[in-house]
Amino acid sequence: MKLKDKVVLVTGASSGIGMGFALRAAKDGATVLLAARRLEKLEEVKEKVEELGGKAEVFQTDVTKIDDVRNLFLDATKDGRQIDVVFNNAGIGFVGNIYELPADEIEKVLDVNVKGMIMVAKFATEVMVRQNFGHIIFCSSLAGLITMPQWSVYVASKWAITGFADSIRSELKKFNVKITTLHPGAVLTEFFDPTKADIDISKMGKALTVDEVAEEVYKATFTDKRRIVIPGSSQTFSNVYRFFPGLAEKMINNMVKEVEYTDRSEEDEPEFSYVKQGEVE
């Protein structure tokens, strides 16, 4: 019951891992501050939190808008309320060859996964430094420790957050603020909807459930754990990537070949369709 009477703020709380952790915190009797864009979904999660014995408040928030994030923390700390845990989770992904990804999708990934997470962390640390305690858990990805073709922009965003979190850890240690990054492999969430990552998850091996991920986040809360890498096979693979990059690259390329990508929509001719097309080796 480590979260009993604690205040836990979760971004991306309307579904997936964010909702999963919100519900796990509710079982301890925590006050859960739910933040996401989809108000109706947040209200549904609020009901579930309360059914499990927790308290919940809803904050409609777009993490790509600085004023939204600032107001989230201003409202969350009204009347001097402190925040014990921030699960910095909101994220999005689009998958495809870099020369085929629409520019607006690239922008969305960077806005949510990098700018959004950094701004949440910025205001969370303002609160926690003044409190002189707190724990921020960033939802990165296994893709924040390895690289994968066709995942380039998503990988870039998650490496950025892994590096950012590692950088601020030392800054915040003297204020008793803990920093942890979460690196799950494939998880059964809306991330793999055709409008988002847009791949056939069944081709990627056994996926984690939201509850499994939420439990690991819960276990790491208030500990000094730097990284949560799950499942065990992901830890093994990240080590192979680190020490034997050539072997890891071959393994990744073989896996990616098995992934079936679907078209999001019919697209116009490429902007550079007038360029003479060469032969692919």
C-alpha positions in Angstrom: 0.0 0.0 0.0 2.9 2.4 -0.7 0.6 4.8 -2.6 -2.1 5.1 0.1 -3.0 8.7 0.6 -0.3 9.7 -2.0 -1.0 12.1 -4.9 -0.2 10.6 -8.3 -0.4 12.6 -11.5 -0.6 10.6 -14.7 -0.4 12.0 -18.3 -1.9 10.0 -21.1 -4.3 8.6 -18.5 -7.2 8.0 -20.8 -6.0 4.6 -22.0 -3.2 2.1 -22.2 -0.3 2.1 -19.7 -1.4 5.5 -18.2 -4.8 4.1 -17.4 -3.3 0.9 -16.1 -1.0 2.7 -13.6 -3.8 5.0 -12.6 -5.9 1.9 -11.7 -3.0 0.3 -9.9 -2.5 3.4 -7.8 -6.2 3.5 -7.0 -6.0 0.0 -5.4 -3.8 1.5 -2.8 -6.2 4.4 -2.1 -4.2 7.1 -3.9 -5.5 10.4 -5.2 -5.0 10.1 -8.9 -4.8 13.2 -11.1 -5.8 12.1 -14.6 -4.5 14.2 -17.5 -5.2 13.6 -21.3 -6.9 15.2 -24.2 -10.0 13.0 -24.3 -12.3 14.3 -21.6 -14.9 11.5 -22.0 -12.3 8.8 -21.7 -10.9 10.5 -18.6 -14.3 10.5 -17.0 -14.6 6.8 -17.6 -11.2 6.2 -16.0 -12.2 8.4 -13.1 -15.2 6.1 -12.4 -13.0 3.1 -12.5 -10.5 4.7 -10.1 -13.2 5.5 -7.6 -14.7 2.0 -7.9 -11.3 0.6 -6.8 -11.2 2.8 -3.7 -9.1 5.7 -5.0 -9.9 9.4 -5.5 -9.7 11.0 -8.9 -9.7 14.3 -10.5 -9.8 15.0 -14.3 -7.7 17.6 -16.1 -8.2 17.9 -19.9 -4.6 18.5 -21.1 -2.8 18.6 -24.4 0.9 18.1 -23.5 2.0 19.8 -26.7 0.6 23.1 -25.4 2.8 24.8 -22.8 -0.1 26.7 -21.2 -2.0 23.5 -20.8 0.9 21.8 -19.0 1.5 24.8 -16.8 -2.2 25.1 -15.9 -2.3 21.3 -15.1 0.4 21.8 -12.4 -1.1 25.1 -11.2 -4.5 23.4 -10.7 -3.0 20.2 -9.3 -1.2 22.1 -6.6 -3.9 24.5 -5.6 -4.2 25.1 -1.8 -0.7 23.9 -1.3 -1.3 20.3 -2.4 1.9 18.3 -3.0 2.5 15.8 -5.7 4.2 12.5 -4.8 4.5 10.8 -8.2 4.3 12.0 -11.8 4.0 9.2 -14.4 5.1 11.1 -17.5 3.4 8.8 -20.0 1.6 10.6 -22.9 3.0 9.4 -26.2 2.3 8.6 -29.8 4.0 6.8 -32.7 3.9 6.4 -36.4 5.9 3.8 -38.2 7.3 3.8 -41.8 10.3 4.5 -44.0 11.5 8.0 -43.3 11.1 9.0 -47.0 7.4 7.9 -46.8 6.3 9.3 -43.4 4.2 12.4 -43.8 5.8 15.5 -42.3 2.8 16.2 -40.1 3.1 12.8 -38.5 6.8 13.4 -37.8 5.9 16.7 -36.1 3.2 15.1 -34.0 5.6 12.4 -32.6 8.3 15.0 -31.7 5.7 17.4 -30.2 4.1 14.8 -27.9 7.0 12.5 -27.2 9.8 15.0 -26.8 8.4 18.5 -26.3 5.4 17.3 -24.3 7.4 15.0 -22.0 10.1 17.7 -21.4 7.5 20.3 -20.5 5.7 18.0 -18.1 9.0 17.3 -16.4 9.9 21.0 -16.3 6.8 21.9 -14.3 6.8 18.7 -12.3 10.4 19.5 -11.1 9.4 23.0 -10.2 6.9 21.6 -7.8 9.1 18.8 -6.5 12.2 20.9 -5.9 10.1 23.2 -3.7 8.6 20.1 -1.9 12.1 18.6 -1.6 10.8 15.2 -2.7 9.0 13.4 -5.5 9.4 10.7 -8.1 9.0 11.2 -11.9 8.7 8.1 -14.0 9.1 8.6 -17.8 7.5 6.1 -20.2 10.3 5.6 -22.7 10.4 2.3 -24.6 12.7 -0.5 -25.6 13.1 1.7 -28.7 14.8 4.2 -26.3 17.7 1.8 -25.9 17.9 0.2 -29.4 17.3 1.3 -33.0 14.9 -0.2 -35.6 14.4 0.6 -39.3 11.0 2.1 -40.1 10.8 3.3 -36.5 13.3 6.1 -36.9 11.3 9.1 -35.6 9.8 7.2 -32.8 13.2 5.8 -31.8 14.7 9.3 -32.0 12.0 10.6 -29.6 12.5 7.8 -27.1 16.3 8.1 -27.1 15.8 11.8 -26.6 13.7 11.2 -23.5 16.0 8.5 -22.1 18.9 11.0 -22.4 16.9 13.8 -21.0 15.9 11.8 -18.0 19.4 10.6 -17.3 20.6 14.1 -17.5 18.2 15.6 -15.0 18.7 12.8 -12.5 21.9 14.3 -11.2 20.4 17.8 -11.1 17.6 16.6 -8.9 19.3 14.2 -6.6 20.1 16.9 -4.0 16.4 17.7 -3.8 15.4 14.1 -3.1 13.6 13.8 -6.5 13.9 10.4 -8.1 14.0 9.8 -11.9 13.1 6.5 -13.5 12.7 5.5 -17.2 10.4 2.7 -18.3 11.4 0.7 -21.3 8.8 -2.0 -22.2 8.8 -4.1 -25.3 5.5 -4.4 -27.3 2.5 -3.7 -25.1 -1.2 -4.4 -25.9 -2.5 -0.8 -26.2 -4.1 1.6 -28.6 -0.5 2.5 -29.7 -0.8 -0.3 -32.4 -4.1 1.1 -33.8 -4.0 1.6 -37.6 -4.1 5.4 -37.0 -0.9 5.3 -34.9 1.9 2.8 -35.0 0.0 0.9 -37.7 1.6 -2.5 -37.5 0.5 -6.1 -36.9 1.6 -6.6 -33.3 1.0 -10.4 -33.6 4.2 -10.6 -35.7 6.3 -9.1 -32.9 6.2 -12.0 -30.4 4.5 -12.1 -27.0 3.3 -8.7 -26.0 3.0 -7.4 -22.4 -0.4 -6.6 -21.0 -1.1 -3.1 -19.5 -1.5 -4.7 -16.1 1.9 -6.3 -16.2 3.6 -3.0 -17.1 1.6 -1.1 -14.5 2.7 -3.5 -11.8 6.4 -3.1 -12.7 6.0 0.7 -12.5 4.3 0.4 -9.2 7.1 -1.8 -7.8 9.7 0.8 -8.9 7.8 3.8 -7.3 9.8 5.4 -4.5 12.9 3.2 -5.2 16.2 4.3 -6.7 15.7 2.2 -9.8 17.1 4.0 -12.8 15.4 1.9 -15.5 12.6 -0.6 -15.8 13.3 -2.8 -18.8 10.6 -5.4 -19.4 10.1 -8.3 -20.2 13.4 -10.1 -19.4 13.9 -10.7 -23.1 14.0 -6.9 -23.7 16.7 -6.6 -21.1 18.7 -9.3 -22.9 18.2 -7.8 -26.3 19.2 -4.3 -25.1 22.4 -5.8 -23.7 23.1 -7.6 -27.0 22.5 -4.2 -28.8 24.9 -2.5 -26.5 27.8 -5.0 -26.7 27.2 -6.7 -30.0 25.6 -4.0 -32.3 26.2 -5.9 -35.5 24.5 -9.1 -34.2 21.6 -7.0 -32.8 21.2 -5.2 -36.1 20.8 -8.5 -38.0 18.3 -9.8 -35.4 16.3 -6.5 -35.6 16.3 -6.6 -39.5 15.0 -10.2 -39.4 12.2 -9.3 -37.0 11.2 -6.2 -38.9 10.8 -8.2 -42.1 8.1 -10.1 -40.4 6.1 -7.0 -39.5 3.2 -6.2 -41.8 2.6 -2.5 -42.4 -0.7 -1.3 -43.5 -1.5 1.9 -45.5 -3.0 4.7 -43.3 -4.6 6.4 -46.3 -4.1 6.9 -50.0 -1.5 9.5 -50.5 -0.8 12.0 -53.2 2.3 11.8 -55.4 5.5 12.5 -53.5 6.6 16.2 -53.6 9.7 15.2 -55.5 7.9 12.9 -58.1 9.7 14.8 -60.9 13.1 13.4 -59.7 14.2 10.5 -61.9 13.7 7.3 -60.0 16.9 5.2 -59.7 17.2 1.4 -59.2 17.2 0.0 -55.7 20.1 -2.3 -55.1 
